[in-house]
């Protein structure tokens, strides 16, 4: 037995798990599986889980009324092209862009902020 700890999955709260999984599958080239209560995106660079929460309240970033619970970062080669793709899939772009020189911030259909970033490359072996 080992004391090794490895990250297995990031799970995101949602009002409808499979609906949000389908959005992320579309933008990442992954496959969405599951139902409205629990879903998974099996993606080419990792998996994301989604769980349905009855009293889900979307974050109100950048203000603090409902704090940002988490955000996902996606490395991209072209901010404009990938930005157009996520908007077509149902994302919205925030007016507030704190790092617009290398990163654009969007909200997924459930309101979670996520970033498309050209800052930092994937690690060797990823």
Secondary structure, 3 states (H helix, E strand, C coil): CCCCCCCCCEEEEECCHHHHHHHHHHHHCCEEEECCCEEEEEECCEEEEEEECCCCCCCCCCCCCCCCCCCEEEECCCHHHHHHHHHHHCCEECCCCCCCCCEEEEECCCCCEEEEECCCCCCCCC
